[in-house]
């Protein structure tokens, strides 16, 4: 079976997807830390839907 190959999300280098590769999907610890820094600096964001704030009123109990 052929070993899957992916591109490093940081530098685009080809990376073998194997159990021995401890940094996958990154090619190195450096690229992994660069990506982590991007998340910490809020350069990346996960899209979310705006939610209406919940009402302070308590809904009536069903009887």
N, C-alpha and C positions, 0 to 999 in steps of 0.2 A: 504494500500500500504506500502511496506517495505521501510524504509529509506535507501538510497544508502550510502555505506561506501567506503571511499577511504583511501589510505595510505599517510601519511604526506611525502612530498618529501624530507624533511630534516632528520627526525628521524625514519621514517617508521611506526609510531604509527597509529592505525586505527582512522579515523575521520568520524563522521556523516556529510553527505552533506545536511545541513539544512540551512534555512534562518537565524536562530538564531546564527549559527556558524560564527562569524565575521572574523575568521582567515583562513577560508577554501581557498585552500586545505591544509593549515598548521594546526597543532594541537594547536599552541599557537603563541603569538606575538614573543616570543623568536625564534622559528623556522623560522618565516617569516623574522625576521631581520637577522638571520644567512644567509638565502638564498639571501637577498638583498645585504649583505656584499660580498657574493661570486660573484655576478654580478658586483659590484663596483670594486672588485679586479681583474676583468677580468678572473675569474676562469672558467666561462661559456662563450661560444661563439656560435653565430648563424651562421651556414655555409652560405657562400655567393659565388657567381660565380665572378671570376675576370672579370672586364669590361675593354675594351680598352679605353684609353683616347680619348676624342673627338678631332677631327682635328681642328687646328686653322683656316684652310681655310674655307671660306664660300662657300657652294655648289651653283652652278649656278641656277638661277631662271628658272622655267619651263615656256615656252611661248606657 
